[in-house]
Amino acid sequence: MSSEASLDVIFKAYDIRGVYPDDIDEVLARRVGNAFVRFTGASKIAVGHDMRPSSVPLSQAFIDGATMAGADVVDLGLASTDLCYFASGRLDVPAAMFTASHNPAQYNGIKLCKAGAAPIGEETGLQQIKATVAGGLLERAEELGRVEPRDMLEDFAAHVRSFIDVDKLLPLKVVADTANGMGGLVVPKVFEGLPCELTVLFGELDGTFPNHPADPIQVENLKDLQRAVLDEKADIGLAFDGDADRVFLVDDQGQPVSGSTTTAIVAKGILEKHPGETIVHNLIVSKAVPEIVREAGGTPARTRVGHSFIKQVMADTGAIFGGEHSAHYYFRDNFRADSGSIAALVVLEQLSLAGIPLSELRKPFERYVQSGEINIAVSDPKAVIEAVAQHFPDVKQDRLDGLTLDFGDWWCNLRPSNTEPLLRLNLEAADRAAVEQHTAEILALIREAQ
């Protein structure tokens, strides 16, 4: 059993994650399952797991702990994270998903949500669950819960397709790199009955990731997809992460499309069908995103980085869609949960309606140049942020998430990592030369402040 000290390491801001079996093992999973039922008070929960070798024993131990506490369990079996959230919403029960997403094979973890796919994070339940686990007591109900295996893949695929007008789709050539992750199960089912010609790369479920890491935010992991798109003369490439809740796009020229651009394309498509709605975006997407939302007749709402903040602002504002730079795309009609598959289909619909290649479609959405996220190791992130803020007393500043400085023709955001002594810098300007110049200026200030 993991020690209390190690619980501090594996209980993150949004989930539980660590190396198996050193940090996270069956004993811990059983305790978390038991504590989860006590925290939610639920008489029924759903549990899904990814294709990692450790996911079956861990999820079974969690189910043991949950049934011991008296809850019935809907065992979803192999699932993507967005399928698990869908099950939570459709069945209106709390859910647990065993996955370490994009992390290497030796990792595993648990994503938890309340009924209706409502998020559980550090401030919304994880701390209480952690305290119960640390206490070590297992609740034993007079009557054990029962386990009901249920396959919800067909229902989920139909739900994903409901977000678009299937009749509007052109016979597009699509290559999907599922990186031996859960997309290999889900994506072919989603595309069943669509007029698209789908080629799947690395569709075999293999949690040892024999071909490349299931981490498409790293450009080197897109190489196989880029090559296949060019070789097959495909219209689009889709790169899914390990648990398939995120998707990154590659255009017909083999060029990656940023999360900001994808957010803007999806937002415009949704606003065409649902005019006047609110669209949530985090504060480090391109400023083209709120511009395009306004031009399309929508209302942009800005939020901190992180899914619990996005989901909360979506709930508060009634927003129909939310997007992040990291390729998380959230949909109100998907219980405000994120889904790589839904985002992919909305983009395919936009491509079909436009009747032009993605390499052309993307251009009006790409108005500025971004630095990408730069991580800087610092001993005291807060002190550095204050020093940078004081250097620009006359510049427009806000503290929604770290420090944002808006100079008019360029802006930057500095925010501390949740888990490490790091500062994350994001900067955007009119062109590449300006990005490099201003990035060098801010980095120099950070060095001076240390």
N, C-alpha and C positions, 0 to 999 in steps of 0.2 A: 504493500500500500504506500502511495506517495506520502511523504511527510508534510506537515503543515507548511513548512518553509517552501516546499516545492509547489504547493497549491498556489502560492503567490506568483509563481512563474507560469503556470499553465492556465490560470483563470485570467483571460485577456479582457480588453474593453468590450468585445462583442461576442466572444465565444470561449471555449475551452480548447487548448491546443498544446501538444507536446510530442516528444519522441516516445514511441512504443517499443518495449514495455517499460522503459526507464522512468518516464514522467507520467505516463497514462497507461493503466493496465486494467484488467478485468475487475479487480477489487475496487478500484476507483470508479469505474463505469457503473458497477452495481450500486455503489453509494450515491452516485449522482442520479441514477434512475430513481432511487428511493426518495432522495431529497427533492427531485423535480416534481414528483407526485404530491409530496407534502406541501411544497411551495404553491403549486397551482390549485391544489384541492380538487383535481380533476378525477372523475370516475372512469374516463377513457382518454388515452393519448395515442398518437401515431409515432412510429419510429421507422426511419429509412437509413440506408447505409450505402456508401460508395464501394468501389471495386478493390480497395486496398486489402491485402491479405489479413490485416489485423481488424478490419471493420466488422467481419462476422462475429468473432468471439467477443469483441467489445460491445456490439449492439445487443448480442444475446445476454451478456451480463447486465447491461442497462435494463433490458426487458425483465430479467429476473428481479432486479431491485424494484422496478415499477409495479410488477404484479404482486410482489411481497407486500407493498404498501396498499394493495387492494384495488389498483386500477386495471381495467381491461386495456389491452394493447392491440391496435391495428398495426400489424407488421407489414410494412410496405415492401420489404426486401430491398433489392437493388433499386436505387433512385438517384436522380439528380437533386440538388438542393432546391431548385425551383419546383420540382414535382412534389417534394416534401412540404414546402410552403403551401402549394396548391391543396394538398391533402388536408393540411391544418385548416385552411380557409373553407374548403368544400364541406368537410366533416364537422367544422367548428370545434376542434379539439386542439389542445397543446401538442407540440411535436418536437422530436429530436432527430437531428440528422448527423450521422457519423461520417465525417470527412475532414481532411486537412486541406481541401481546395487545391491550391497551386503548389503547396509545399512538397518536398521530396518524399520518397516512398516510406522512409522510416518514421514519418510523422503521422499522427492521427488527431482527431478532435471531435468536438460535439457543438453543433449549432442548435440553440434552443429557441423556441417561440411559444407564446401563449396562444390560446384559441383564436382563430381568425388570422393566423400568421402574424400576430402583434409581436414586435421584437422584444427579446430579453437581452439586455446588456448589463454592464457594470452597475448602472444606476437603477435598473428596472428588474432586478431579480438575481443576477449572477452573484452579487455579494452575499445575499441571504442563502442561496444554494451552497455557496462555498463555505459559509459558516456552519451550515448543517452537516456538510461532508466532513469538515474539520472536527466536528463533535463526535463523529464516529458511530453514532447510534443508528441502527436500522429499524425502521418502523415495520412491525409485522401485524398486518390486518387479520381479523378473525377469519375472513374469507379471501383467499387469493384471487387476484384478477385472472382473466382468461386471455389467451392470445388468439387473434384472428388474422391469418395471412390475407392480404388483399392487394391485388394488382390494379393500380390506378393509372397505368401508363396510357391506355386508350383514352380514358376520360381527360387526362392532362393534354394529350396531343390535340384532341378536339377543342379543348379550351384555348390552347395557343392559336389554333387556326381561326378561332372566332374573332380575333383582333383585326383581321383583314378581310377584304372582299376577295375571296379566292378566285372569283371569275375575272378579276382585273389582272391577275398575274400572267405575265408573258412566259413562254417556255425558256426561262433563263438557265444558263449553265452555272451550277453552284458547286464549289469545292469546300468541304468542311473538314478541318483538321481537329479531330476530337482528342488527340494526344493520348490515346488509350484510356481516357477518362469516361465519365458517365454520359457525355455527349454521344458516344458510340451506341448506347442503348436508346437514348431519347430522340436524337436528331432524325434518324431514318423514320421513326414512327411519326414525328411531326410532319415530315415531308410526304408521307403517304397520301396519294390522291391529288397532290399538287402537280401542275404541269412542268415543274422544274426538273432538270436533269441533275441529279445529285451524285457526286463522287465523295466518298468518305475516306480520309487518310487516317490510318492508325485507329480504326474503329473497334479493334479487339479490346475488351475490358481487361486491363492489366495494370494493377496498382504498383508495379515495379517501374513503370514508365520506361520501357526499353528503347524508345525511339528518341524522345526529347522530353524535357520537363513540361508539365501541363501548366505553364505560366506564360501566357501570351502577351503580357505587358512587357516582357523582355524581348526586344526585337529579334535577337538571335534565334528565338524559338519559333519565329514565323517563316524561317527560310524554306522549309519543306513546302509550306502552303504557297509562298510566293512563286516558287519554281513550278508547282503543279498548276497554278492559275495561268501562268504564261504558257506552259506546255499544252494545256488543254484548251487554251483560248477561252477561258471561263469568264463569266460576267462579274463574278464576285467570289472572294474567299472568306470563309468564316472560321475563326480560331476560337475554340472554347477552352475554358480552364478545366481543372480536374473534376469539379462538381457541376460544371456546365451552367452555372448561374450567370456567368459573364461571357460576352462574345466581343471579339475584336475583328474589325473588317480589313480586308485587303482588296484594293480595286482591280479593275481589269488590266491595269498596267503593272500589277504586282506591288503596288505601293501601299503601305499601311495607312489606315484612316484613324485619326485620333478619336479618343472618347468624346472630346468636345464636339467635333464635327458630327459624329454619330448622334450625339444628344440633340444637336440642332436639326439634323435631318428627320429624326423620329418626332421631335416636337412639332415641326412644321406639318408633317403628315397627320399627326393626331389633331392639330388645330384646324386643319382643313375639314375634318369630319365633325369636330366639336369646337366650334368657334367660341372665343371669349373665355376659355378655361384658363386655370392657373397652371403654370409649369414650374417645377422646383429644380434648381441647379445649385451645386455647391460653389463655393466662392473662388475656386481655382480653375473652373472651366474658362474657356475663352470668353471675352466680353462680347464676342459675336453671338453667343447663345442668347443672352437677354435681348440683344438687338433684334435677332431674328424672331424671337417669341413676340415681341411688341409689333414688329412688322406684319406678323401673321395674325394679329388681333388678339393675342393672348396676354396674360399678366405673368411676368417672371417673379419668382420668389427665391431669394438667395439664402443659403443655409451653410452651416458648418460642414466639414468633410466627415463622412461616416454614415452608415446606413441607418442607425437609430435616430440621428438628427433629421435625415431626409424623410424618413417615415413619419416622424413626429410633425414636421412642418407640413407634409402632405395631409396628415390627419387634421391639423389645425386650419388649413386653408381650403381643404377639399380639392387639392390639386389632382389633375388627371394623370400626370406623368412627372417623373423626376429622373435626372441624369447626373452621373458623376464622370470625371475625367478617367477614372479607373475602370470604365466599361461596366459599371453597375447601372441598370436601367429599370426603374420602378414604375409599376402601372396600378392606378387606382382600382381598376376592374380585375386585378390579379391580387386582391387583398393587400394592395400597396407593397407587395413583395417584388423583388427584382427577378428578371428572367432573361437569359441570353437568347432563348429561342423566340420569345415574343418580339424582342428588339430586332432580331434577324429578319423575321417575316415582315415587320413594318417597313424595314429598309427595302426588302424585295418588292413590296407593293409600291413604294415610292419610285424605285427604279423602273418598274413596269409602266407606271403612269407617266413618267417623264419621257420614256422612250429614248433615253440617251445613256451612254456608258457612265458608270460610277465615277470614272476619272473626270468626266465633264460635270456630272451632277454635283460633285463635292465642291467645285470652285467657288460658287457664290457664298458658301458657308465658311470659307477659309479666308478671313479678312486680315488676320494678324498672325504673328509668328510667336510660338511659345518656347520657353527654355526646356520644358520638361521638368520633372521634379528632381532637384539636386539636394542630396543629403550631406550635411556638414556636421562632423562630430565636434561638439562643444561641451565644456564641463558644466556650464551654467546657462542653459538655453534662455531662461527668463531674463537674466541680466544682459545677455547679448541683444535680445529683442528690444529691451528698454534703451540700450545704447544706440541702436539703429534708429529708433523712434525719435530720440532727442536730437539726432543729427539732421532731421528733416522737420523742424518745428512748424514750417509754413506749408507743408504738404498735407493734402487731405488724407486722414488716417482713420481706420476703424479697427476694432478689436473683437469682431465677431468670432474669429478663430485665429489666434496668434495676432499678427500685425499685418494689415494691408495698407500699402502706400499707393495712392493714385496720383500720378503726375500728369494726367491728361492724355498725353500721347503714349504713355507706357505705365504699367503698374506692376507691383510685385507683392507677394505674400510670404511671410516667414511664420512658420508655426512649429511648435515643438512636437516631437514624436510622443505617442502615448506610452511607449514601452522602453525607449532607449535614450541616452544623452545625445540626441540628434536634433538639428534644426532642418526643416524641409523648406527649400526655397523654390517658389514658382514665379516666373516672370514672363510678361508678354509685352511686345512692342510691335511697331509697324513693319519691321523687316529684320532679317537675320543679323545684319551688322549692328543694328540698334540693340537687339537682344544680347549679343555678345558684349557690347560696350557696357550696358547697364548691369549685366550679370557680373562682370569683372568689378564694377564699382561696388556693388552690394557685398560681394565676397571679400573685397579688401576691407570694407567697414567691419564685417564680421571678424576677420582676422585681428584687426586693431582692437576690437572690443574684448578679446579673450585675455 
